[in-house]
C-alpha cells in the first residue's frame, strides 16, 4: 500500500476521510481525479467504506471542507464502486437533500445512473426498492429507468409506461418526465409510443403539476422527433388549458430555453400563451 493509500485508510479509521481526501485533492483536476480513483480502489478492496463516510457529509460544518467539492470526489468515484444499490441510494438521497436548494443539488444523480448501468442487475434492484417503498424513493425513478434503458431499452421503456399509472403522484410524474429524457435511437418507434402515452395521460389527469411535466416531456419528445409536431401541439394545448401557474412556467421555460429547436407548431402555441406568462 502506497503512502497516499495509507494516509486515506488511517483517516477513515479516525473518522476524517473526507477532510483528508479534500486536502489531498487540492491543486488541479488531475489531483481530484487521482484521489477519487484511489478512494474507489480502497473501497472496492474493503479498506474503507466510502458510502458510509459520505452518508455523513454535512453542508454547513464549521471549518469543514467545501461540501460540493468534497461531494464531487464521491461523484467521480461512484460509477466504479462495488456496493449495495439501496445503500448507495440512501447516500445519494442524503447528499441531494443536504445540498438544499442549490442548483447543483441533483447533479449527484448523474454518476448514480452510471453506477446502476455498470451492472445489469442494479437498475432492477433500484426499481424493486422503489416499488417496495414508493414514497421514499420516488426521486430515483428517472435514474433507474435511464440506467436500465442502456441495458434493455424495450424492457425499461415498458417499466416507465407502467409507472405513469402509479397511484403515487410523485412516481407518476417522474415516470412521465423520464419518457422525454430517454436517449431514443434515431428513427425508432419509441418517440411515437412515448407521445401516445403522454397524450393518454394529459386526458386522464388535470393537476397543475401533472400538466407542467406533460408540457416538458412533450416538448422534449417533439424536439427529438420533428414528425410529432402536430400531436405535440394538441397535447400541450390541452395541458395549458387544464393547467395553471406551474403549467405556464413550464411552457415559459421550454419556449425560453429551446426556441431554436422547437417545431413550428409548438412555437405557435407557446407564443399564443405569452400574454398569460
C-alpha positions in Angstrom: 0.0 0.0 0.0 1.5 3.4 -1.0 1.7 6.4 1.3 -1.4 8.1 0.0 -3.5 5.0 0.4 -2.1 4.5 4.0 -3.0 8.1 4.8 -6.6 7.7 3.5 -7.1 4.4 5.3 -5.8 5.9 8.6 -8.0 8.9 8.1 -11.1 6.7 7.5 -10.3 4.8 10.8 -10.1 8.2 12.6 -13.4 9.4 11.1 -11.6 12.1 9.0 -11.6 10.5 5.5 -13.5 13.3 3.7 -11.3 16.1 5.3 -8.1 14.3 4.3 -9.3 13.4 0.8 -10.3 17.0 0.3 -6.9 18.3 1.3 -5.2 15.8 -1.0 -7.3 16.8 -4.0 -6.2 20.4 -4.0 -4.2 21.8 -6.8 -5.7 20.7 -10.1 -8.2 18.5 -11.9 -5.7 15.6 -12.1 -5.3 15.6 -8.4 -9.1 15.4 -7.8 -9.4 12.6 -10.3 -6.5 10.7 -8.8 -7.9 11.0 -5.3 -11.4 9.8 -6.5 -9.8 6.8 -8.2 -7.9 5.9 -5.1 -11.0 6.2 -2.9 -12.8 3.9 -5.3 -9.9 1.4 -5.3 -9.7 1.4 -1.5 -13.4 1.0 -1.1 -13.6 -1.9 -3.5 -10.7 -3.7 -1.7 -12.6 -3.3 1.6 -10.0 -1.0 3.2 -12.6 1.9 3.6 -16.4 2.2 3.3 -16.9 5.3 1.0 -20.7 5.0 1.2 -20.6 5.1 5.0 -18.2 8.1 5.0 -20.2 10.2 2.6 -23.5 9.4 4.1 -22.3 11.6 7.0 -21.1 14.6 4.9 -22.7 17.8 6.1 -23.0 21.0 4.1 -22.7 23.5 7.0 -19.8 22.1 9.1 -17.8 24.9 10.8 -14.3 24.9 9.4 -15.1 21.8 7.4 -14.2 21.1 3.8 -16.2 22.6 0.9 -19.4 20.5 0.6 -19.7 20.4 -3.2 -16.0 19.9 -3.9 -16.0 17.1 -1.4 -19.1 15.6 -2.9 -17.5 15.8 -6.3 -14.8 13.4 -5.2 -17.6 10.9 -4.4 -19.4 11.5 -7.6 -16.3 10.7 -9.6 -15.6 7.5 -7.7 -19.3 6.3 -7.7 -19.6 4.7 -11.2 -16.8 2.2 -10.4 -17.8 1.3 -6.8 -18.9 -2.1 -5.8 -21.7 -1.5 -3.3 -25.3 -2.3 -2.4 -27.7 -0.4 -4.6 -30.0 0.5 -1.7 -27.1 1.7 0.5 -25.9 3.9 -2.4 -29.5 5.2 -2.8 -29.5 6.2 0.9 -26.2 8.0 0.5 -27.4 9.8 -2.7 -30.6 10.9 -1.1 -28.7 12.3 1.8 -26.2 14.2 -0.4 -29.0 15.7 -2.6 -31.1 16.7 0.5 -28.1 18.2 2.3 -27.3 20.4 -0.8 -30.7 22.2 -0.2 -32.0 24.5 -2.9 -28.6 24.8 -4.7 -28.9 24.4 -8.5 -26.2 21.6 -8.2 -28.2 19.6 -5.6 -29.3 16.9 -8.1 -26.1 16.6 -10.1 -25.2 13.6 -7.9 -27.9 11.6 -9.7 -25.8 11.6 -12.9 -23.0 9.4 -11.7 -25.6 7.3 -9.9 -27.0 6.5 -13.4 -23.5 5.4 -14.4 -23.2 3.3 -11.2 -26.5 1.5 -12.0 -25.7 0.9 -15.6 -22.4 -0.7 -14.7 -24.1 -3.9 -13.6 -27.2 -5.2 -15.4 -28.8 -6.2 -12.1 -28.6 -2.8 -10.5 -31.4 -0.9 -12.3 -33.9 -3.7 -11.5 -32.8 -3.6 -7.8 -33.4 0.1 -7.8 -36.9 -0.4 -9.3 -37.6 -3.1 -6.7 -36.7 -0.7 -3.9 -39.0 2.0 -5.5 -41.9 -0.4 -5.7 -41.4 -1.5 -2.1 -41.2 2.0 -0.7 -42.5 4.4 -3.3 -42.9 7.3 -1.0 -39.3 7.1 0.0 -37.6 6.6 -3.4 -39.8 8.4 -5.9 -36.9 10.7 -7.0 -35.0 7.6 -8.1 -37.5 6.6 -10.9 -35.6 8.7 -13.5 -32.1 7.4 -12.8 -33.3 3.8 -12.5 -35.1 4.0 -15.9 -32.3 5.8 -17.7 -29.7 3.4 -16.5 -32.0 0.4 -17.4 -32.5 1.7 -21.0 -28.8 1.5 -21.6 -29.1 -2.3 -20.9 -32.5 -3.1 -22.4 -34.5 -0.2 -23.9 -37.7 -2.1 -24.5 -37.9 -3.5 -21.0 -37.2 -0.3 -19.2 -39.4 1.8 -21.5 -42.1 -0.6 -20.5 -41.4 -0.1 -16.8 -41.6 3.7 -17.3 -45.0 3.4 -19.1 -46.3 1.2 -16.3 -45.1 3.6 -13.6 -47.0 6.5 -15.3 -50.2 4.9 -13.9 -48.8 4.6 -10.4 -51.2 5.8 -7.7 -48.5 8.0 -6.1 -48.3 11.3 -7.8 -44.5 11.7 -7.5 -43.9 8.3 -9.0 -46.2 9.0 -11.9 -44.8 12.5 -12.6 -41.2 11.2 -12.6 -42.2 8.4 -15.0 -43.9 10.9 -17.3 -40.8 13.1 -17.1 -38.3 10.3 -18.0 -40.2 9.5 -21.2 -38.8 12.7 -22.5 -35.3 12.1 -21.3 -34.6 8.6 -22.7 -32.0 8.7 -25.5 -34.2 7.1 -28.2 -32.4 5.7 -31.3 -32.9 7.8 -34.3 -35.8 6.7 -36.5 -37.2 4.3 -33.9 -40.9 4.0 -33.0 -40.2 4.8 -29.3 -40.8 8.5 -29.7 -44.2 7.9 -31.2 -45.1 5.4 -28.4 -43.9 7.9 -25.8 -46.0 10.6 -27.3 -49.0 8.3 -27.3 -48.5 7.7 -23.6 -48.3 11.4 -22.8 -51.3 12.1 -24.9 -53.3 9.5 -23.0 -52.0 10.9 -19.7 -53.0 14.5 -20.4 -56.6 13.4 -21.0 -56.6 11.4 -17.7 -55.1 13.9 -15.4 -55.8 17.5 -14.6 -53.4 18.5 -11.7 -51.3 21.6 -12.5 -48.1 19.8 -11.6 -49.0 16.9 -13.9 -49.7 19.4 -16.7 -46.3 21.0 -16.2 -44.5 17.7 -16.5 -46.6 16.8 -19.6 -45.5 20.1 -21.3 -41.8 19.5 -20.6 -41.9 15.9 -21.7 -44.0 16.6 -24.8 -41.7 19.4 -25.8 -38.6 17.2 -25.3 -40.1 14.4 -27.5 -41.1 16.8 -30.2 -37.6 18.2 -30.3 -36.3 14.6 -30.8 -38.8 13.7 -33.5 -39.9 16.5 -35.7 -42.7 14.4 -37.2 -44.6 14.7 -34.0 -45.1 18.4 -34.1 -48.9 18.3 -34.8 -49.5 15.8 -32.0 -47.3 17.7 -29.5 -49.3 20.9 -30.3 -52.5 19.0 -29.4 -51.1 17.6 -26.2 -49.7 20.9 -25.0 -52.8 22.8 -25.9 -54.8 20.5 -23.6 -52.2 20.8 -20.8 -52.2 24.6 -21.0 -56.0 24.7 -20.9 -56.1 22.4 -17.9 -53.1 23.8 -16.0 -52.4 27.0 -14.2 -49.2 28.7 -12.9 -46.9 25.6 -13.0 -48.0 24.7 -16.5 -47.4 28.2 -17.7 -44.0 28.3 -16.0 -43.1 25.0 -17.8 -44.2 26.5 -21.1 -42.1 29.6 -20.5 -39.0 27.6 -19.7 -39.5 25.4 -22.8 -40.0 28.5 -25.0 -37.1 30.4 -23.5 -34.5 27.6 -23.5 -35.4 25.8 -26.7 -36.8 28.4 -29.0 -34.4 27.4 -31.9 -35.1 23.7 -31.6 -38.9 23.7 -31.2 -41.2 22.6 -34.1 -43.2 25.4 -35.6 -46.5 24.1 -34.1 -45.1 24.3 -30.6 -43.6 27.8 -31.1 -47.1 28.9 -32.2 -48.9 27.5 -29.2 -46.3 28.9 -26.8 -46.3 32.3 -28.4 -50.1 32.4 -28.2 -49.9 32.0 -24.5 -47.2 34.6 -23.9 -49.7 37.2 -22.7 -50.6 34.8 -19.9 -47.0 34.1 -18.9 
